[in-house]
Amino acid sequence: MDSIDNVLNEVASLVGKNYVVQDLETLTFYSTDIFSTANEQAVAIIRPGNADELIQVSPVSYTHLTLPTILLV
């Protein structure tokens, strides 16, 4: 099993490390909806810049579903 750091490094190599967000404020924002806070907080927010990056990142995220939550926005 890959570590979350390895997966995030792989994703960062695809979209750029500035688009892999891990600050607590942003993670909390994306782990909350209008009615409640999620039971689990995301470990990273991935912001692909275009459809091609989304296409490249999606299989990486899918392959590692056993890892904590990674959100694509």
ChimeraX attribute file (.defattr): number of C-alpha atoms within 10 A of each C-alpha:
attribute: neighborCount
match mode: 1-to-1
recipient: residues
	/A:1	6
	/A:2	9
	/A:3	11
	/A:4	17
	/A:5	9
	/A:6	10
	/A:7	17
	/A:8	21
	/A:9	14
	/A:10	15
	/A:11	22
	/A:12	19
	/A:13	12
	/A:14	16
	/A:15	20
	/A:16	16
	/A:17	15
	/A:18	10
	/A:19	16
	/A:20	21
	/A:21	17
	/A:22	15
	/A:23	11
	/A:24	12
	/A:25	9
	/A:26	13
	/A:27	18
	/A:28	17
	/A:29	12
	/A:30	16
	/A:31	19
	/A:32	14
	/A:33	10
	/A:34	5
	/A:35	6
	/A:36	8
	/A:37	13
	/A:38	12
	/A:39	8
	/A:40	11
	/A:41	17
	/A:42	19
	/A:43	20
	/A:44	22
	/A:45	21
	/A:46	24
	/A:47	20
	/A:48	22
	/A:49	12
	/A:50	9
	/A:51	9
	/A:52	11
	/A:53	15
	/A:54	17
	/A:55	11
	/A:56	14
	/A:57	21
	/A:58	13
	/A:59	10
	/A:60	14
	/A:61	19
	/A:62	11
	/A:63	10
	/A:64	16
	/A:65	10
	/A:66	11
	/A:67	15
	/A:68	14
	/A:69	17
	/A:70	21
	/A:71	17
	/A:72	14
	/A:73	10
